[in-house]
Amino acid sequence: MLLNEFIPVDKSSAIRAFLFSLFTDDDVEVICGSVLPEDVISAINCLNLFGKIVEQNGVSFKISSKAKKPVKAIDCGNSATMMHILMGISVYLGDDFELTGDKSLMSRNHSDFSEAAKLYHGNFVETTLTKESAQLKSFHLISMLKNGGKLHFKSRTRRNTEDLLTKMGAKIVENQNCIEVFSLETLHGYSVEIKLDPSSAFITACAAFVFGRSFEISNIYHDDSRMTPFLLLQNAGFDIKIEEDADSFKVSGTPLCKEMHDINVSKDQVAEIIDEIPFIAFIVARIGKTFTVKNASWLRNKESDRISESVKRFSLTFETEEFTDGFSVSGAAGHALKGDIPHSFDHRMEMLSSLIALDNGVDFKMNASYKISFPKFYELFKYLKND
């Protein structure tokens, strides 16, 4: 069954596509042919505070006018991506913005970004990425645009920022584990189509497997690293096929398992699967195998402490062990549900809870937090159940 209609646009790409219009006085067109998560809507709404004019015509958004310093606080909602991109834009434009958000966002530790901002005082900067975070990398690359810089890193992260800035005329050169940004005065307008979100596509595949359904999802955002969660399930023994088109991926699968294998996540893979780790762990454990991840301490600084919160949920049905920087979960036959499945303000933990409930045949009514990233998740569940 083709499940495209339920998958939202790629949140990371869409937030950047709208916010990067603040770099240019040229017109910008952003095409979003699928549902918009709440985090993306927050990014669109904030453009008005900068004096930008946003006109929607069907799936196309035209953004025009010159950006000016906002006189009101910018509400980032639940979106750390939006907040951190705006922090970088603040450095680039040389203006201070007042940024706020919901309780979850404001309770998180943003010190890596505030410390990084201290490096930028109108000069060339050469520094090393302190955490394998696509958002922190984006902050540095944006901050380096005016005066140039070099950013050293250990592992690849998502390339949304590099790709879009290059499209705007920025000169960005990657050589092994270093990205060099060359200074420039003007960035150009652009037209960009936002593909479907790989992370939501993966969660959709997990839901299809729990329901015992085959699935197909096409037009997924084109980034090799975002396919790692699917590749890990392939390695575990799942029947998953990945096809690459010119500018997107198509993924299909059946709820069949060949020879099953444990999954041990390597250090280099963590940054590529940071949002999907709890779901990979669940799907691997439910087929009776063991999933182990370490070097993932960044998970403790998401919307919740996703290491502890994942373990809290997995321990209801599986054998689990929590580490400082990760966890291990092992499936075994005959495990009964031990206790109530918890709720969370964290959208991904709420979706994980719903999958665990489904797998154990119990009712679980989600709160509305899932709409932050996956507005049609509940509709997807009903469709898979009733189709």
C-alpha positions in Angstrom: 0.0 0.0 0.0 1.3 3.5 -0.9 1.4 5.6 2.2 2.6 8.9 0.8 -0.5 10.9 1.8 0.2 10.5 5.5 3.9 11.5 5.5 4.6 15.2 6.2 7.3 17.3 4.4 10.8 16.9 5.6 10.8 19.1 8.7 14.5 20.0 8.7 14.5 21.0 5.1 11.3 23.0 5.2 12.3 25.0 8.3 15.6 25.9 6.6 13.8 26.7 3.3 11.6 29.2 4.9 14.1 30.8 7.3 16.9 31.1 4.7 14.7 33.6 2.9 15.9 36.0 5.6 19.3 35.9 3.9 18.2 37.5 0.6 16.1 40.4 -0.7 15.3 38.2 -3.8 12.0 36.3 -4.1 11.9 32.8 -2.7 9.6 30.0 -3.6 9.1 27.0 -1.4 6.9 24.1 -2.7 5.4 21.8 -0.1 3.3 19.1 -1.6 2.4 17.4 1.6 1.2 18.1 5.1 3.1 20.7 7.2 4.2 19.8 10.8 3.5 22.4 13.5 7.2 23.2 13.7 7.2 24.2 10.0 4.2 26.4 10.5 6.0 28.2 13.4 8.9 29.0 10.9 6.5 30.3 8.3 4.6 32.5 10.9 7.8 34.1 12.2 8.7 35.6 8.8 6.0 38.2 9.2 7.9 39.5 12.2 10.8 40.2 10.0 8.7 42.1 7.5 8.7 39.3 4.9 5.6 38.9 2.8 4.4 35.2 2.5 1.8 34.4 -0.1 0.4 30.9 -0.5 -1.0 29.5 -3.7 -1.9 25.9 -3.3 1.3 24.0 -2.4 3.5 27.0 -3.3 4.7 29.6 -0.9 6.2 32.8 -2.3 8.3 34.9 0.1 9.3 38.5 -0.8 10.4 41.8 0.7 13.5 42.8 2.6 14.1 41.5 6.1 14.3 43.8 9.0 14.9 43.4 12.7 11.8 42.1 14.5 10.5 44.2 17.3 8.7 41.3 19.0 9.9 38.1 20.5 10.0 35.2 18.0 8.0 32.2 19.2 9.7 29.0 18.1 7.1 26.8 19.6 8.6 23.3 20.1 11.2 23.7 17.4 14.9 23.6 18.5 15.8 23.6 14.8 14.0 26.9 14.3 15.6 28.4 17.4 19.1 27.3 16.5 18.9 28.4 12.9 17.6 31.8 14.0 20.6 32.1 16.4 22.9 31.6 13.4 20.9 34.1 11.3 21.2 36.6 14.2 25.0 36.3 13.9 24.9 36.7 10.1 22.6 39.7 10.2 24.4 41.3 13.2 21.1 41.7 15.0 20.0 40.4 18.4 16.6 38.6 18.4 14.5 37.7 21.4 13.7 34.0 21.0 11.2 32.1 23.0 9.3 28.8 22.8 7.1 26.3 24.7 8.0 24.9 28.1 9.7 21.9 26.5 12.0 24.0 24.3 12.9 26.5 26.9 13.8 23.8 29.4 16.4 22.3 27.1 20.1 23.1 27.3 21.1 25.5 24.5 24.6 26.3 25.9 26.5 24.7 23.0 25.0 27.4 20.7 25.4 30.4 23.1 29.1 29.3 23.6 29.6 29.0 19.9 28.2 32.4 19.3 31.0 33.9 21.4 33.5 33.0 18.6 32.0 35.3 16.0 33.0 38.9 16.2 33.4 39.9 12.6 36.4 37.7 11.8 37.4 34.4 10.2 36.8 31.5 12.6 38.3 28.0 12.6 36.8 25.7 15.1 35.7 22.1 15.8 32.2 20.8 16.1 31.7 20.0 19.8 28.7 17.7 19.3 27.7 15.6 16.3 24.6 17.7 15.8 23.3 18.9 12.4 21.8 22.0 14.1 25.1 23.0 15.7 26.9 22.4 12.4 24.2 24.6 10.7 24.7 27.4 13.3 28.5 27.5 12.5 28.1 27.4 8.8 25.6 30.3 8.8 27.7 32.3 11.2 30.7 31.9 9.0 29.0 33.3 5.8 30.0 36.9 6.4 33.7 36.5 7.1 34.6 32.9 6.2 35.7 30.0 8.4 36.6 26.4 8.7 34.6 23.8 10.7 36.2 20.5 11.6 34.0 17.5 12.5 34.2 13.8 13.2 31.1 12.3 11.6 28.8 13.4 8.8 25.4 14.8 9.7 22.5 15.9 7.6 23.3 18.2 4.7 20.2 20.3 4.4 22.1 23.5 5.2 25.1 23.0 2.9 22.8 22.0 0.0 20.5 25.0 0.3 23.3 27.6 0.9 25.1 26.3 -2.1 21.9 26.7 -4.1 21.8 30.4 -2.9 25.3 31.0 -4.2 27.5 30.3 -1.2 30.9 28.7 -1.7 31.2 25.8 0.7 34.0 23.2 0.2 34.1 19.9 2.1 37.5 18.2 2.3 37.4 15.0 4.4 36.4 16.1 7.9 36.5 19.8 7.3 34.0 22.2 5.8 35.4 25.6 4.6 33.0 28.5 4.1 34.1 31.4 2.0 32.9 34.9 2.8 30.4 36.6 0.6 28.2 39.7 0.6 25.1 38.5 -1.2 23.0 35.4 -1.3 20.5 34.8 -4.1 16.8 33.8 -4.1 15.8 30.2 -4.8 13.0 27.9 -5.7 13.0 24.6 -3.8 10.6 21.6 -3.5 10.5 20.0 -0.1 10.3 16.2 -0.3 8.8 13.8 2.3 10.3 13.4 5.7 12.6 10.3 6.0 12.1 10.1 9.8 8.3 10.1 9.5 8.6 7.6 6.6 10.6 5.3 8.9 8.1 5.6 11.7 5.4 4.8 9.2 7.3 1.7 8.1 7.5 0.6 11.8 3.8 1.1 12.2 3.1 -1.0 9.1 5.2 -3.8 10.4 3.4 -3.8 13.7 0.1 -4.0 11.8 1.5 -6.7 9.6 1.1 -4.6 6.5 3.3 -4.2 3.4 4.1 -0.6 2.5 5.5 1.7 -0.1 6.6 5.3 0.3 8.0 7.4 -2.6 9.4 11.0 -3.0 11.4 10.8 0.2 14.0 13.5 0.8 17.3 12.6 -0.9 20.1 12.2 1.6 22.0 8.9 1.9 22.5 9.2 5.6 18.8 9.5 6.2 18.4 5.9 4.9 20.5 4.4 7.6 17.5 3.4 9.8 16.0 1.4 7.0 19.4 -0.2 6.3 19.7 -1.2 9.9 16.3 -3.0 9.8 17.5 -4.7 6.6 20.6 -5.9 8.5 18.2 -7.2 11.3 16.5 -9.3 8.7 13.5 -7.3 7.5 12.4 -7.3 3.9 13.0 -3.7 2.9 13.9 -2.4 -0.5 15.4 1.1 -1.1 15.4 2.6 -4.6 17.1 5.9 -5.5 15.7 8.3 -8.1 17.4 11.4 -9.3 16.2 13.6 -6.4 14.4 11.3 -4.0 14.2 7.8 -2.5 11.4 5.2 -2.6 11.3 2.6 0.2 9.0 -0.5 0.3 8.8 -3.5 2.5 6.8 -6.5 3.8 6.4 -7.7 7.3 8.5 -10.7 6.7 11.8 -11.5 8.4 14.6 -13.6 7.0 17.4 -14.7 9.3 17.2 -12.3 12.2 20.2 -10.5 13.7 21.1 -8.3 16.7 21.9 -4.7 15.9 24.8 -2.9 17.5 25.0 0.8 16.4 28.4 2.1 15.6 29.6 5.5 16.8 29.6 6.8 13.3 25.9 5.9 12.8 24.5 7.7 15.8 24.3 11.1 14.2 22.5 9.7 11.2 19.8 7.9 13.3 19.5 10.2 16.3 15.7 10.7 16.0 14.9 7.1 14.9 16.9 5.2 17.6 13.9 4.4 19.9 11.9 3.1 17.0 14.7 0.9 15.6 15.2 -0.5 19.0 11.6 -1.4 19.4 11.2 -3.1 16.0 14.4 -5.1 16.6 13.4 -6.2 20.1 9.9 -7.3 19.1 11.4 -9.9 16.8 13.3 -11.3 19.7 16.7 -9.8 19.0 19.0 -7.3 20.9 19.5 -3.6 20.0 22.4 -1.7 21.5 23.5 1.9 21.2 26.2 3.8 22.9 27.8 7.2 22.2 24.3 8.7 22.0 24.4 11.1 25.0 22.9 13.8 22.8 19.6 11.9 23.1 19.4 13.2 26.7 19.0 16.7 25.4 16.0 16.3 23.1 12.4 17.2 23.9 12.9 14.8 26.8 15.7 12.5 28.0 15.1 10.0 25.3 17.5 7.4 26.7 15.7 7.2 30.1 12.2 7.7 28.5 12.9 4.9 26.0 14.1 2.5 28.7 11.1 3.4 30.8 8.8 2.2 27.9 10.9 -0.8 26.8 11.2 -2.2 30.3 7.4 -2.8 30.3 7.9 -5.7 27.9 11.6 -6.2 27.2 14.9 -6.7 29.1 16.6 -3.4 29.1 19.8 -1.8 30.4 20.5 1.9 30.5 24.0 3.3 30.0 25.2 6.9 30.5 25.3 7.3 26.7 22.8 4.8 25.5 20.9 1.6 26.2 20.4 -2.0 25.3 17.0 -3.7 24.8 16.4 -7.4 24.2 13.3 -9.2 23.1 12.2 -12.5 24.4 9.0 -14.7 24.0 6.4 -14.5 26.7 6.9 -11.0 28.0 3.7 -9.6 29.3 3.0 -5.9 29.6 4.0 -4.8 33.2 2.3 -1.6 34.0 0.7 1.4 32.2 2.3 2.9 29.2 3.4 6.4 30.0 2.5 9.7 28.2 4.9 12.4 27.3 5.1 16.0 26.0 7.8 14.6 23.7 6.2 13.8 20.3 8.4 10.9 19.4 8.0 9.3 22.8 4.3 9.6 22.5 4.4 7.9 19.1 6.6 5.2 20.6 4.1 4.6 23.4 1.4 4.2 20.8 3.3 1.5 18.9 4.1 -0.4 22.2 0.4 -0.2 23.1 -0.6 -1.5 19.7 1.8 -4.3 19.9 0.4 -5.4 23.3 -3.2 -5.0 22.3 -4.0 -2.3 24.8 -5.8 1.1 24.2 -3.6 4.2 24.3 -5.0 7.6 23.5 -2.3 9.9 22.3 -2.1 13.5 23.3 -1.7 16.1 20.6 2.1 16.4 20.8 2.6 14.1 17.7 1.3 17.0 15.5 4.6 18.8 16.1 6.3 16.5 13.6 3.7 14.0 12.2 0.2 15.6 12.0 -1.4 12.6 10.3 0.1 9.9 12.5 -3.2 9.1 14.1 -4.9 9.0 10.7 -2.2 6.6 9.6 -3.0 4.3 12.5 -6.7 4.2 11.6 -5.9 3.5 8.0 -3.5 0.7 8.7 -6.1 -0.8 11.1 -9.1 -0.6 8.9 -7.6 -1.1 5.4 
